[in-house]
Amino acid sequence: MLKNIKLIILDLDGTIVDAYDAIIDSFNYMMKKLHLPSIKPSIIRRAVGWGDRMLLSPFISEKILNKALRIYRPHHKISLLDKSHLLPGARNSLKYLKEKGYELAVASNRPSEFSKILIKHLKIDKFFDYVLCADQVKNGKPDPEIINKLMKIFSVSSKQTVYIGDMIVDIQAAKAAQVKSIAVLTGSSTRKEIENQKPDYIFKDITFIRKAL
């Protein structure tokens, strides 16, 4: 059991939210508009987690990347409202953590505009004390800057903080910030990839965090 934790920082996509269908929908809409072949959903899913520019860049030439983003982003604003949902047990888990008195924050590589749309649409904004995204810091995950900044905002130490995510970049960021890490198996990284990073806990999904706190 983790003791003396005051701040719980969570990733969004693949941790508490399933927006993969929305991402895939917007991604292949963008590809169609650019007269490029569609990409398999399984391949797109594996590319999620680094922010939308990094999502598109392996498939789009640098020369037209900004154009691709101008197509992807407006479509994604709409697609998020139609094709995203909370992962099973996420709402009750957030409610449980809030009732236990923890400060809750989001640290996501997703752009802040889309993170806030998602959080408000899914009606989980009341649970979070702060939302911080990669476009609000110099370096996104796996750099620890986003976690370090949140610890400073909440005036807590690394020993009082835990980070929960679904990808190896989440675990790497937590380790670099010297905070405890909890990995869930509901996102883009495989169990083997997560095991190789040696987080403090690995759980099937977010509902099992009660075992650690």
PASEBA-1860 file (N, C-alpha, C; in nm, 3 decimals):
! residues 213
1> MLKNIKLI> 0.084/-0.121/0.000/0.000/0.000/0.000/0.087/0.126/0.000 ~ 0.046/0.223/-0.080/0.115/0.351/-0.083/0.066/0.437/0.033 ~ 0.159/0.495/0.106/0.123/0.576/0.222/0.163/0.721/0.201 ~ 0.093/0.809/0.271/0.122/0.954/0.272/0.107/1.020/0.134 ~ 0.026/0.959/0.048/0.001/1.019/-0.084/-0.103/1.131/-0.069 ~ -0.072/1.246/-0.128/-0.165/1.359/-0.127/-0.216/1.393/-0.267 ~ -0.128/1.375/-0.368/-0.163/1.411/-0.505/-0.161/1.288/-0.594 ~ -0.272/1.267/-0.666/-0.280/1.160/-0.765/-0.293/1.225/-0.902
9> ILDLDGTI> -0.197/1.198/-0.989/-0.197/1.251/-1.125/-0.234/1.138/-1.220 ~ -0.326/1.167/-1.311/-0.372/1.064/-1.404/-0.354/1.107/-1.549 ~ -0.320/1.010/-1.631/-0.326/1.027/-1.775/-0.474/1.018/-1.815 ~ -0.506/1.059/-1.938/-0.644/1.052/-1.987/-0.668/0.930/-2.075 ~ -0.620/0.937/-2.200/-0.649/0.833/-2.299/-0.591/0.698/-2.258 ~ -0.679/0.598/-2.256/-0.635/0.463/-2.224/-0.625/0.436/-2.076 ~ -0.639/0.540/-1.994/-0.632/0.525/-1.848/-0.769/0.538/-1.785 ~ -0.837/0.649/-1.815/-0.975/0.666/-1.768/-1.073/0.691/-1.882
17> VDAYDAII> -1.021/0.722/-2.000/-1.106/0.755/-2.115/-1.072/0.666/-2.233 ~ -1.175/0.623/-2.305/-1.157/0.552/-2.431/-1.202/0.644/-2.544 ~ -1.107/0.709/-2.607/-1.136/0.797/-2.721/-1.071/0.743/-2.849 ~ -1.037/0.616/-2.847/-0.968/0.558/-2.962/-1.053/0.565/-3.089 ~ -1.183/0.537/-3.079/-1.269/0.543/-3.198/-1.274/0.684/-3.255 ~ -1.274/0.784/-3.166/-1.275/0.924/-3.211/-1.144/0.959/-3.281 ~ -1.034/0.911/-3.227/-0.903/0.938/-3.287/-0.891/0.870/-3.423 ~ -0.932/0.745/-3.429/-0.926/0.669/-3.555/-1.015/0.733/-3.661
25> DSFNYMMK> -1.134/0.775/-3.621/-1.228/0.840/-3.711/-1.167/0.968/-3.771 ~ -1.113/1.052/-3.686/-1.054/1.179/-3.733/-0.927/1.156/-3.814 ~ -0.851/1.057/-3.773/-0.726/1.026/-3.843/-0.755/0.986/-3.988 ~ -0.846/0.891/-4.005/-0.873/0.843/-4.141/-0.956/0.941/-4.224 ~ -1.031/1.027/-4.158/-1.095/1.138/-4.230/-0.988/1.229/-4.289 ~ -0.888/1.260/-4.208/-0.778/1.343/-4.254/-0.703/1.277/-4.371 ~ -0.678/1.148/-4.359/-0.608/1.075/-4.466/-0.688/1.079/-4.596 ~ -0.818/1.061/-4.585/-0.904/1.065/-4.704/-0.901/1.202/-4.771
33> KLHLPSIK> -0.906/1.308/-4.690/-0.903/1.444/-4.743/-0.770/1.473/-4.814 ~ -0.665/1.408/-4.770/-0.534/1.428/-4.831/-0.507/1.327/-4.943 ~ -0.609/1.246/-4.975/-0.600/1.144/-5.081/-0.490/1.043/-5.051 ~ -0.483/1.006/-4.924/-0.387/0.906/-4.879/-0.461/0.782/-4.832 ~ -0.397/0.666/-4.834/-0.466/0.543/-4.792/-0.497/0.543/-4.643 ~ -0.610/0.485/-4.606/-0.648/0.476/-4.464/-0.551/0.383/-4.391 ~ -0.545/0.401/-4.260/-0.455/0.322/-4.175/-0.539/0.231/-4.085 ~ -0.492/0.112/-4.064/-0.565/0.017/-3.980/-0.582/0.071/-3.838
41> PSIIRRAV> -0.700/0.054/-3.779/-0.724/0.102/-3.642/-0.620/0.054/-3.541 ~ -0.576/-0.071/-3.553/-0.478/-0.125/-3.458/-0.346/-0.050/-3.465 ~ -0.310/-0.004/-3.583/-0.184/0.070/-3.600/-0.198/0.211/-3.543 ~ -0.314/0.275/-3.568/-0.338/0.408/-3.512/-0.338/0.403/-3.360 ~ -0.405/0.304/-3.305/-0.413/0.289/-3.158/-0.275/0.282/-3.095 ~ -0.184/0.212/-3.160/-0.049/0.198/-3.105/0.029/0.329/-3.111 ~ -0.015/0.422/-3.197/0.056/0.550/-3.212/0.004/0.657/-3.117 ~ -0.105/0.628/-3.048/-0.166/0.726/-2.957/-0.081/0.745/-2.832
49> GWGDRMLL> -0.086/0.866/-2.776/-0.022/0.889/-2.647/0.088/0.992/-2.646 ~ 0.126/1.039/-2.765/0.239/1.132/-2.775/0.194/1.272/-2.816 ~ 0.063/1.295/-2.827/0.011/1.421/-2.879/-0.022/1.406/-3.027 ~ -0.110/1.493/-3.078/-0.159/1.473/-3.214/-0.054/1.495/-3.323 ~ 0.040/1.585/-3.301/0.146/1.605/-3.401/0.230/1.479/-3.416 ~ 0.265/1.418/-3.303/0.342/1.294/-3.307/0.258/1.177/-3.357 ~ 0.128/1.184/-3.336/0.037/1.081/-3.387/0.041/1.077/-3.540 ~ 0.036/1.193/-3.601/0.028/1.201/-3.746/0.164/1.188/-3.815
57> SPFISEKI> 0.270/1.234/-3.751/0.400/1.249/-3.818/0.459/1.120/-3.878 ~ 0.435/1.000/-3.820/0.490/0.881/-3.886/0.424/0.850/-4.020 ~ 0.306/0.906/-4.043/0.228/0.872/-4.162/0.218/0.985/-4.263 ~ 0.260/1.105/-4.222/0.245/1.225/-4.305/0.381/1.291/-4.323 ~ 0.412/1.335/-4.443/0.540/1.402/-4.465/0.543/1.535/-4.391 ~ 0.660/1.574/-4.349/0.677/1.699/-4.274/0.623/1.819/-4.353 ~ 0.632/1.810/-4.483/0.591/1.920/-4.571/0.441/1.952/-4.559 ~ 0.360/1.849/-4.535/0.214/1.871/-4.527/0.158/1.843/-4.387
65> LNKALRIY> 0.245/1.831/-4.288/0.199/1.796/-4.154/0.108/1.904/-4.095 ~ 0.143/2.030/-4.112/0.058/2.137/-4.058/-0.078/2.140/-4.127 ~ -0.080/2.114/-4.255/-0.206/2.105/-4.329/-0.290/1.989/-4.277 ~ -0.224/1.876/-4.251/-0.294/1.758/-4.197/-0.356/1.789/-4.061 ~ -0.283/1.861/-3.977/-0.335/1.898/-3.846/-0.454/1.993/-3.857 ~ -0.452/2.080/-3.956/-0.564/2.172/-3.977/-0.690/2.097/-4.021 ~ -0.674/1.982/-4.078/-0.788/1.897/-4.114/-0.830/1.812/-3.995 ~ -0.731/1.754/-3.930/-0.757/1.661/-3.819/-0.825/1.728/-3.700
73> RPHHKISL> -0.774/1.842/-3.658/-0.818/1.902/-3.532/-0.965/1.946/-3.532 ~ -1.014/2.019/-3.632/-1.157/2.057/-3.629/-1.250/1.936/-3.632 ~ -1.211/1.835/-3.709/-1.292/1.713/-3.714/-1.293/1.643/-3.579 ~ -1.178/1.645/-3.515/-1.164/1.573/-3.387/-1.248/1.638/-3.276 ~ -1.265/1.768/-3.281/-1.350/1.837/-3.183/-1.491/1.779/-3.184 ~ -1.540/1.749/-3.303/-1.675/1.693/-3.318/-1.676/1.544/-3.288 ~ -1.577/1.475/-3.339/-1.571/1.329/-3.321/-1.560/1.289/-3.174 ~ -1.489/1.371/-3.095/-1.475/1.342/-2.951/-1.610/1.336/-2.880
81> LDKSHLLP> -1.703/1.421/-2.923/-1.834/1.428/-2.859/-1.921/1.308/-2.893 ~ -1.890/1.244/-3.004/-1.973/1.134/-3.052/-1.914/0.996/-3.026 ~ -1.781/0.990/-3.020/-1.716/0.858/-3.020/-1.620/0.836/-2.903 ~ -1.641/0.904/-2.791/-1.557/0.881/-2.674/-1.643/0.846/-2.553 ~ -1.588/0.769/-2.463/-1.659/0.732/-2.341/-1.560/0.699/-2.230 ~ -1.609/0.699/-2.109/-1.525/0.661/-1.996/-1.502/0.511/-1.998 ~ -1.385/0.470/-1.955/-1.358/0.328/-1.938/-1.441/0.275/-1.822 ~ -1.478/0.147/-1.824/-1.560/0.089/-1.717/-1.499/0.114/-1.579
89> GARNSLKY> -1.581/0.165/-1.489/-1.537/0.188/-1.352/-1.461/0.317/-1.328 ~ -1.435/0.393/-1.434/-1.354/0.515/-1.419/-1.424/0.620/-1.332 ~ -1.551/0.645/-1.358/-1.623/0.747/-1.282/-1.626/0.711/-1.133 ~ -1.660/0.588/-1.102/-1.666/0.546/-0.962/-1.529/0.551/-0.896 ~ -1.426/0.522/-0.972/-1.289/0.528/-0.917/-1.249/0.671/-0.886 ~ -1.282/0.764/-0.974/-1.252/0.905/-0.949/-1.332/0.956/-0.829 ~ -1.456/0.916/-0.820/-1.542/0.955/-0.708/-1.484/0.901/-0.576 ~ -1.439/0.777/-0.579/-1.379/0.715/-0.460/-1.255/0.791/-0.415
97> LKEKGYEL> -1.167/0.825/-0.509/-1.044/0.896/-0.476/-1.073/1.035/-0.421 ~ -1.171/1.101/-0.479/-1.208/1.235/-0.433/-1.265/1.228/-0.291 ~ -1.349/1.129/-0.266/-1.409/1.114/-0.133/-1.305/1.078/-0.028 ~ -1.196/1.016/-0.071/-1.087/0.981/0.022/-0.998/1.101/0.052 ~ -1.024/1.213/-0.017/-0.952/1.337/0.014/-0.828/1.365/-0.067 ~ -0.803/1.288/-0.172/-0.685/1.312/-0.255/-0.708/1.432/-0.347 ~ -0.601/1.505/-0.376/-0.602/1.604/-0.483/-0.585/1.526/-0.614 ~ -0.664/1.560/-0.715/-0.656/1.488/-0.842/-0.620/1.585/-0.955
105> AVASNRPS> -0.528/1.543/-1.041/-0.487/1.624/-1.154/-0.470/1.536/-1.277 ~ -0.482/1.598/-1.393/-0.458/1.530/-1.521/-0.325/1.578/-1.577 ~ -0.244/1.484/-1.626/-0.123/1.516/-1.702/-0.130/1.438/-1.832 ~ -0.156/1.508/-1.942/-0.179/1.440/-2.069/-0.096/1.501/-2.181 ~ -0.052/1.416/-2.273/0.014/1.465/-2.393/-0.087/1.514/-2.497 ~ -0.215/1.488/-2.473/-0.320/1.540/-2.561/-0.324/1.693/-2.548 ~ -0.345/1.767/-2.658/-0.355/1.914/-2.647/-0.463/1.956/-2.548 ~ -0.439/2.065/-2.478/-0.529/2.108/-2.370/-0.670/2.135/-2.418
113> EFSKILIK> -0.685/2.190/-2.537/-0.820/2.219/-2.589/-0.904/2.092/-2.596 ~ -0.845/1.985/-2.648/-0.918/1.860/-2.663/-0.936/1.788/-2.529 ~ -0.837/1.800/-2.443/-0.850/1.739/-2.310/-0.967/1.799/-2.234 ~ -0.980/1.931/-2.241/-1.087/1.999/-2.168/-1.224/1.969/-2.230 ~ -1.231/1.959/-2.364/-1.355/1.919/-2.430/-1.397/1.781/-2.381 ~ -1.302/1.690/-2.377/-1.327/1.552/-2.337/-1.373/1.544/-2.191 ~ -1.302/1.610/-2.103/-1.332/1.606/-1.960/-1.469/1.666/-1.931 ~ -1.500/1.776/-1.997/-1.630/1.840/-1.976/-1.742/1.755/-2.035
121> HLKIDKFF> -1.722/1.702/-2.155/-1.824/1.621/-2.222/-1.858/1.495/-2.142 ~ -1.758/1.436/-2.082/-1.778/1.313/-2.005/-1.818/1.341/-1.859 ~ -1.830/1.469/-1.828/-1.879/1.514/-1.697/-1.793/1.462/-1.581 ~ -1.662/1.474/-1.599/-1.570/1.436/-1.492/-1.486/1.556/-1.446 ~ -1.520/1.676/-1.498/-1.443/1.795/-1.461/-1.450/1.824/-1.312 ~ -1.561/1.787/-1.246/-1.576/1.816/-1.104/-1.477/1.739/-1.017 ~ -1.419/1.632/-1.072/-1.327/1.551/-0.994/-1.184/1.606/-0.994 ~ -1.151/1.689/-1.092/-1.013/1.731/-1.109/-0.987/1.873/-1.057
129> DYVLCADQ> -0.878/1.885/-0.984/-0.837/2.015/-0.931/-0.750/2.091/-1.029 ~ -0.690/2.019/-1.126/-0.605/2.085/-1.223/-0.588/1.993/-1.345 ~ -0.582/2.054/-1.464/-0.556/1.980/-1.588/-0.437/2.045/-1.656 ~ -0.334/1.966/-1.680/-0.212/2.017/-1.742/-0.176/1.929/-1.861 ~ -0.152/1.992/-1.976/-0.127/1.917/-2.098/0.007/1.957/-2.161 ~ 0.049/1.878/-2.258/0.183/1.894/-2.314/0.203/2.028/-2.382 ~ 0.096/2.089/-2.434/0.112/2.219/-2.498/0.123/2.333/-2.398 ~ 0.118/2.300/-2.268/0.133/2.401/-2.163/0.269/2.391/-2.093
137> VKNGKPDP> 0.351/2.298/-2.140/0.487/2.284/-2.087/0.583/2.277/-2.205 ~ 0.712/2.290/-2.176/0.811/2.287/-2.283/0.827/2.146/-2.339 ~ 0.824/2.047/-2.249/0.847/1.908/-2.289/0.735/1.818/-2.239 ~ 0.675/1.742/-2.330/0.573/1.645/-2.290/0.636/1.517/-2.237 ~ 0.550/1.426/-2.190/0.599/1.296/-2.143/0.670/1.224/-2.259 ~ 0.778/1.153/-2.234/0.826/1.101/-2.106/0.911/1.196/-2.021 ~ 0.931/1.318/-2.067/1.000/1.416/-1.983/0.918/1.437/-1.854 ~ 0.981/1.452/-1.740/0.908/1.467/-1.613/0.852/1.607/-1.588
145> EIINKLMK> 0.874/1.701/-1.681/0.836/1.840/-1.656/0.690/1.856/-1.614 ~ 0.601/1.785/-1.681/0.457/1.801/-1.654/0.421/1.756/-1.513 ~ 0.486/1.650/-1.466/0.464/1.601/-1.329/0.528/1.694/-1.228 ~ 0.649/1.737/-1.257/0.718/1.830/-1.167/0.640/1.960/-1.150 ~ 0.583/2.009/-1.259/0.507/2.133/-1.252/0.383/2.117/-1.165 ~ 0.316/2.003/-1.177/0.197/1.978/-1.096/0.232/1.965/-0.948 ~ 0.345/1.902/-0.917/0.387/1.891/-0.777/0.414/2.030/-0.719 ~ 0.470/2.117/-0.802/0.496/2.254/-0.757/0.366/2.329/-0.734
153> IFSVSSKQ> 0.270/2.313/-0.825/0.139/2.378/-0.812/0.069/2.337/-0.683 ~ 0.078/2.209/-0.649/0.010/2.158/-0.531/0.096/2.159/-0.405 ~ 0.220/2.205/-0.419/0.314/2.212/-0.305/0.329/2.077/-0.234 ~ 0.353/1.974/-0.314/0.375/1.841/-0.258/0.510/1.788/-0.304 ~ 0.561/1.690/-0.232/0.689/1.628/-0.268/0.665/1.506/-0.357 ~ 0.772/1.453/-0.412/0.762/1.333/-0.495/0.713/1.213/-0.413 ~ 0.744/1.211/-0.285/0.699/1.101/-0.199/0.549/1.109/-0.169 ~ 0.489/1.224/-0.195/0.346/1.242/-0.171/0.263/1.232/-0.299
161> TVYIGDMI> 0.328/1.188/-0.408/0.266/1.191/-0.540/0.270/1.053/-0.606 ~ 0.163/1.020/-0.676/0.161/0.897/-0.757/0.104/0.933/-0.894 ~ 0.159/0.869/-0.997/0.112/0.892/-1.133/0.054/0.763/-1.189 ~ -0.063/0.774/-1.253/-0.132/0.658/-1.310/-0.145/0.675/-1.461 ~ -0.098/0.577/-1.537/-0.106/0.585/-1.682/-0.108/0.448/-1.745 ~ -0.121/0.446/-1.878/-0.135/0.319/-1.951/-0.019/0.291/-2.045 ~ 0.074/0.385/-2.057/0.181/0.369/-2.155/0.319/0.373/-2.092 ~ 0.417/0.324/-2.167/0.554/0.326/-2.116/0.601/0.470/-2.092
169> VDIQAAKA> 0.552/0.566/-2.173/0.592/0.706/-2.152/0.544/0.757/-2.017 ~ 0.430/0.706/-1.970/0.377/0.746/-1.840/0.469/0.696/-1.728 ~ 0.509/0.573/-1.738/0.597/0.514/-1.636/0.733/0.583/-1.638 ~ 0.783/0.608/-1.757/0.912/0.675/-1.771/0.909/0.815/-1.711 ~ 0.799/0.886/-1.735/0.785/1.021/-1.678/0.778/1.016/-1.526 ~ 0.703/0.919/-1.474/0.691/0.904/-1.329/0.827/0.873/-1.266 ~ 0.900/0.783/-1.326/1.031/0.747/-1.272/1.128/0.865/-1.278 ~ 1.123/0.939/-1.388/1.211/1.056/-1.402/1.178/1.164/-1.299
177> AQVKSIAV> 1.050/1.171/-1.259/1.008/1.268/-1.157/1.022/1.211/-1.016 ~ 1.062/1.084/-1.008/1.084/1.014/-0.881/0.955/1.002/-0.798 ~ 0.844/0.980/-0.870/0.716/0.954/-0.802/0.676/0.809/-0.824 ~ 0.587/0.759/-0.740/0.537/0.623/-0.756/0.454/0.613/-0.883 ~ 0.457/0.496/-0.946/0.385/0.479/-1.072/0.290/0.360/-1.065 ~ 0.171/0.381/-1.121/0.072/0.273/-1.136/0.038/0.264/-1.283 ~ 0.053/0.145/-1.340/0.020/0.124/-1.481/-0.108/0.042/-1.492 ~ -0.194/0.082/-1.587/-0.316/0.005/-1.615/-0.306/-0.051/-1.757
185> LTGSSTRK> -0.372/-0.164/-1.778/-0.357/-0.237/-1.905/-0.473/-0.211/-2.001 ~ -0.523/-0.089/-2.001/-0.640/-0.057/-2.083/-0.605/0.037/-2.199 ~ -0.476/0.054/-2.226/-0.437/0.152/-2.326/-0.352/0.097/-2.438 ~ -0.255/0.176/-2.482/-0.179/0.148/-2.604/-0.061/0.054/-2.584 ~ -0.002/0.051/-2.466/0.115/-0.034/-2.442/0.073/-0.174/-2.400 ~ 0.153/-0.272/-2.440/0.126/-0.411/-2.403/0.172/-0.438/-2.261 ~ 0.125/-0.548/-2.205/0.168/-0.587/-2.070/0.320/-0.604/-2.066 ~ 0.376/-0.667/-2.168/0.519/-0.691/-2.172/0.597/-0.560/-2.173
193> EIENQKPD> 0.551/-0.465/-2.253/0.617/-0.334/-2.258/0.612/-0.265/-2.123 ~ 0.497/-0.275/-2.057/0.481/-0.212/-1.926/0.566/-0.283/-1.821 ~ 0.566/-0.415/-1.822/0.647/-0.491/-1.727/0.794/-0.456/-1.739 ~ 0.839/-0.434/-1.859/0.981/-0.400/-1.882/1.019/-0.267/-1.818 ~ 0.920/-0.179/-1.796/0.946/-0.048/-1.735/0.944/-0.054/-1.581 ~ 0.896/-0.165/-1.527/0.895/-0.188/-1.382/0.823/-0.078/-1.302 ~ 0.696/-0.055/-1.331/0.620/0.040/-1.247/0.600/-0.021/-1.108 ~ 0.556/0.061/-1.013/0.536/0.010/-0.877/0.418/-0.087/-0.871
201> YIFKDITF> 0.316/-0.061/-0.952/0.200/-0.150/-0.957/0.154/-0.162/-1.102 ~ 0.104/-0.279/-1.137/0.038/-0.302/-1.265/-0.101/-0.358/-1.236 ~ -0.203/-0.290/-1.286/-0.341/-0.335/-1.265/-0.412/-0.353/-1.399 ~ -0.510/-0.441/-1.398/-0.590/-0.468/-1.518/-0.659/-0.341/-1.567 ~ -0.712/-0.263/-1.474/-0.781/-0.138/-1.510/-0.783/-0.046/-1.388 ~ -0.841/0.072/-1.407/-0.839/0.177/-1.305/-0.911/0.137/-1.176 ~ -1.004/0.046/-1.185/-1.083/0.009/-1.066/-0.997/-0.057/-0.958 ~ -0.882/-0.112/-0.997/-0.798/-0.184/-0.901/-0.705/-0.094/-0.821
209> IRKAL> -0.709/0.038/-0.845/-0.617/0.126/-0.773/-0.646/0.129/-0.623 ~ -0.765/0.088/-0.584/-0.796/0.082/-0.440/-0.703/-0.014/-0.368 ~ -0.646/-0.108/-0.441/-0.553/-0.203/-0.380/-0.421/-0.137/-0.342 ~ -0.392/-0.022/-0.404/-0.263/0.044/-0.380/-0.276/0.164/-0.287 ~ -0.398/0.216/-0.271/-0.415/0.341/-0.196/-0.502/0.321/-0.073
END
